[in-house]
Amino acid sequence: MFLSRSRSTAASAPVPLYAKVKQAISKQISAGVWRPHDRIPSEAELVAQFGFSRMTINRALRELTDEGLLVRLQGVGTFVAEPKGQSALFEIRSIADEITARHHQHRCQVLKLEQIEADFTQAAALGVEEGTSVFHSVMVHFENNVPVQIEDRCVNATVAPHYLQQDFTATTPHAYLSLVAPLTEGEHIVEAVRSTPEEQMLLQIDDSEPCLLIHRRTWSTQHIVSHARLLFPGSRYRLQGHFMS
């Protein structure tokens, strides 16, 4: 009798409020009311619509983002994600997301945001002709005001023509590019390197500190979207992966 009552109670338990929000948003997306890249209502608008707390709305949006249904750009808004196929799927998280997941504060300092003519190395990385106009950005990412990464990125201007107009103190290149050119393939090359005097100054390290360098290229369908050179102080970064066969 005790077991029977437990099952009955579980079956009749009310649906949590955040789950109701998730169901409502998912229904709008599955019905095609909100399509990929559409901006959905803000947290404040959803609070007014449902009458639930901001914490409840935030949890629903956060879980839908973790499940790949939404893309959230800090300071910009929340958008319907591009559906991802099961093949050629390469998950990459932005450093801002990694830092936020640790409940720490992310900040970005933009050093360069410019249009340049690709040299031989840059052109080869992006699969374009030497001299092609591409976008170039250099920025330093901070975790709780400690510099943890120098990001030096070249972007295919044809794929992301509005790259230079973005405020990368409010979002990240990874988040923006994932929205306009959804990731279908990626490449990582990892090596241990010595930093230059300029890099040591930006990362606030001395010349004896080893660094980890990640060369990252990303594709959207047949197009190379960007090539990024990501430099981390060895004492402030751990490379971790999770694989399933």
N, C-alpha and C positions, 0 to 999 in steps of 0.2 A: 504493500500500500504506500509506503514512504517513497519508493522509487517512482511509482505511478504519479504521485502528486508533484514530484520534482520535475518530471518531464512536462506535465501539464503547465506548471508555473513557467518553465523555460519557453514553452511554445507560445504562451500568452503574454510574455514580457513585452513592454512597449518598445518601439523602435527608437533608438537614441536620436536626439534632435539633429546632431551633425549628419547622421545617416540619412535623415529625411532630406536635408539640403543636398547631399551627394546624389540621392536618387532623382531629385527634381532637376538638377543640372545635367546629369547623365541622360535623362529622358529628353531634355531639350536638344542635346547633341545627337543622340541616336535618331531622333525624329527629323534631323536636318534643319531645325530652327536656328541653331548656332552651328556654323560650318567652320572647318579648319581656318585658322588665322583670324576668326571673328573675335572681337573683344567682348567679354561677358561683363555684366554689371559689377561695379566695384564692391568691396566689402561693405561700405556704408550703405550702398543701394540695396544689397542683399539683406542687411540687418533690417532696413526699413520694410522690405518686401515680406520677409518671413516673421519678423518680430522676435527673432532670437538674438542672443548676445553676440558680440563681435568675436569672442573666443570660439563660440560654436561655429560661426561662419568661417573663421580662419582655419579651424581644424578640418572642415569639409574641403576647403580649397587646397589645403596642404596635402591631404590624402589623395585627392584627385590628381594633383601634380605629381606626387610620388608614383601613382599608378599610370602616369603617362597620358592622361586625358586632357590635362591643361598645361600651359606654360605660363609661368609668372615672371614678369620683368619688373624689378624693383623700380619704383618711381614712374612706371609706364602703365602697367595694368596687367590683367589676366586674360589670356587668349586660349582659344581652343587649339589643341595640338594637332599637328599633322599625324594621321594614322600611321603607325609603324608596322611594317611587315615583319615577319618572323625571321626572314633571311637577311644576311648582310647587316645585322643590327650590331652597332658598336656603341656601347654606353660610355659617355664621357660626362663627368660632372664639372661644373664650373668651380673655380676656387672659392667664389663667394658662397656657393651652396655648401661646400665642404666646411668652410669656416662657420657658417650659420648653424650647420648641423651639430657643431661642437658647442653651440650656444655662446659663441664669441662674436665680436664686432668686426665686420669687414669694411675696409676703406680702400679706395683706389686713387692713386695720383697719376694723372695722364701727363706724360712727358712729350709725346709726339703724336699728332694725328694729321696725316698729310697724304697728298697724292704724289707719287714718284714714278720714274721710269724704271722698270725692273732690270736689275743687272743680271748677269748670266746665272748666278746661283738662285736668285729669287724667281727668275723666269722658269728655270728647271723645276723648282719646287711646286710652282703653280701650274705647270704645263702650258705656258704661254710663250710667245716670242719675246726674245730679249728686246728691251725698249718699250714694251707694252706698258700703258698707264695702269698702275695698281695702287691700292691703298696700303698705307703703312702706319702702324701704331706701336708706341712703346709706352708701357705703364708699369707702375710698381703697385703690388697688392699688399695690404697690411692686415695683420690679424691682431686685434687689440693694440693697434698703433705700432706693432713690430713688423718690419718689412719681411715678407716670406716668399715673394716671387717677383721676378722681373719677367714681364711678358712682352716679347718682341714679335709682332705678327704682321704678315703680308696677306692681303685679301684680294681675291679676284673681283675687280670692280664691276664686271659684267653680271656676276651672280648677286652681288650686294651693292647696288649703285648708290644707296643712301647711307653707307657706312660712316662717312665723315660727318654726317649731321646728327649722330647719336651722342647722347650724354653718358659717357662711360664712367662717370662718378655715380650715376643712378642705376645703371645696369652693367653687364659685362659683355665683351665681344662674343663670348661663347653663347650667352643667352640670346643676344640679338640675332646672331647668325643661325642659331637653331630654329628661330622663328621664321626667318625669311628664306632659308635654304636648309630644310630639315636633313639631319645627318643620316646617311645611309651606309657610310664606310669610313673607317679611320685607320691611321697608321701611327704607331709610337716607336721612336728610336730613343733609347735611354743610354746615357753615358755619364761617367764621373769626369769632371773637368776642374781646372783652376780658373778662378774668376779674374777679370781684369781690374786694374785700380779703380776705374769708374764704377764697375759692378760692385766692388767691395764697398765703395762709398754709399751707393744706393741701398745696399742690403745691410749696411752697418756691421760689416764683418772685417776681420783682418785677413792678411794674405795666406795664413796657415789654414783657414777654414775650407774644407773640401766642399764642392758644390755638385748638385745633381742637375743635369741638363736633359730635358725632354724635348725632342723634335716631334711635333704633332702636325700631321696633315689630315684634313677632313674632306670628304666628298659628299655631294648631294646629287644623286643619280650619277650621270656621267661626268659631272663637273667637279674639279677640285675647287673647294671654297676658300680654304686658307691654309697657310703654313705658319705655325707658331713655334718660337724658340722660348721655352719656359725654363727659367733658371731659379733653382731653390738652394738656400744654404743647407748643407747636409745635415746640420744639427736640428733643423726646423721642419723637416719633411720626411715622410715615410711613404714609399711606393707600395700600394696594396692592391691586390686584385682578387676577384672571386670568379671561379669558372665552374661550369657544369658540363658534363659530357652527355 
